[in-house]
Amino acid sequence: MIVVKASKILESQFRLSRLDFSCFVQLFTTWKSAALIGEDEFYPFDAHSAYIRPLSAGKQHVARHVHLVPLRDLAKKPSWKLRTSRRSRRSSDRVLIYVHDAGNYLLLAILPEPEAHQITRMLYPQDAEAMRSLAEIAEEFLYTGKVIG
């Protein structure tokens, strides 16, 4: 059974955008539940991988991201749709950062397009600080199961 929790950061992002947070969590749960039967065929999410840094729980490859269907870059949306129909890998510059442990998931934050990949490279102090903050929230969740931020 999959258990999905969300950070206060992500909840706030949805509240400010006036998008349906519970629907997003349900979509994520459905996507992860489909892992064995077609995770790559699920329209809203694709091309997920782990981060090398910052470390979470003292390790690399703990925090993960999944590319989300583009919202602002409308020129990329037709390609996303076509690649979904062809069961091809998709990518965007809008990502959801999350961690998981034994079927328990914590959705941390959505990094917006077009800055998502820039933020994760942590070249600027504010980006490094944002990523370290997410890593701290991830660590607490992995060690205690608590959502602190």
N, C-alpha and C positions, 0 to 999 in steps of 0.2 A: 504494500500500500504506500502510495506517495503522499507525503505531508508537505504542503507548501506554506511558508510564512513569508512575510514581507517586512522590509525595514520601514521605519517611519519616513525615511528619505523618499522611498518609492511611493508610499501612500500620499505624501505631500505633493509629489510630482503629479500624481493623478488628480488629486483634489484641485490643484491649481489649473490643470488643463481641462477639467470638467469631463474627463473621459471615464468610462465605466471600469473601475478598479477590479471589482469582483469578476467581471467578464474576462479581463486580462489574466487574472490568476487562474481562472478555469481553463482558458486557452493554453496557458503554460502547463498546467496539470495534464491536460489532454495530450499535448505534444510529448511530454516526458513519458506518459503512459504508452504512447505509440512507438517507443524506442525500438522494440523488437519487430514491429510490423510495418514500419514506414515513417520513421521520424523525419526523414529528408523530404517527404512528400507533403508536409504540413505547411500551408501557405504563409502564416505570419512569422515563422522562425526558421533560421537555417545557419549553416556554417559556424558551428560552435567550436570553441577551443579554449585552452587554459592559458593563464598568464604566468610568465616567468617571474615578474615582479609587479608590485611589491610582494614580499613573502606573506603568506597567511598561515597561521599556526606554525610558523617557523619553516615553512616549506614552499617550494615553487609548485606551480600547476594545481593550486587549490581553488583559487578564484577563477571562474570561467566567464566567458561571454558568448552570447548568441546574437547573431545579426537579426535585426528586425526589419520588416518590410519598410521601405523608405516612405516618409510622409512629406518631407519638404522638397526633396529632389525628385520631382515628378517625372523627369526624363528617365530615371532608373526604374520606375515602377513597371512599365511594360516588359522590360527585360526580366524583372523579378517574377512576373506572372508567367512569362514564357518558359523560363527555367524551371518553375514549379511544375508546369504541365509536362515538361520533358524529364522530370525527376533529376534535374541537374543541381549542382551546388549553387547557392546564391550568396551574395555579399552586399553589404550596404555600409554606410558610415553612421549607422544608428544601432546601438547595441544595448542589450540588457546584461548587466553583470550579476552573477549569482554564485552561490556555493552550494555544495551538497555533501551529505554524508549518510550512507545507508538508507536512501529513500527519503531523507529529510532535506528539503530545499529551503534556502533563504534567498529571496529576490532582493538584491541590494539597491540598484539604481539603473535608470535608463540614461545613457549618455547620448545627447542629441546629435543629430547631423547638423552641420558637417564636421563637428569637432571631436567626435567619439574616439577616433584612432589617435588624434593628436593628444588628447587627454591621457590615454593609456600609455603613451610613450614617456610621459612624465618629464618632458624637457623643460617645462616651466615650473617654478616653485608652487604656484597655485594648483597645477595639475598633479604634481607629486603629492601635495598635501591632501587633495581630494581622494586620490587612490589609496594613500596610507590610512585615511579615515575609514574608507570602505573595508580595507584589510583588517582593521581593528574590530569592526562590527562583525566581520566574517569569523575572526578568531574566537570571539566570545560565543558566537552561535555554535561553532564546531566543538568548543570545549565544554560548554554548559547547556546548550540548547536555548539560551536566552537571546532575545532580540534587544539590543541596547541602543540602537539608533536608526 
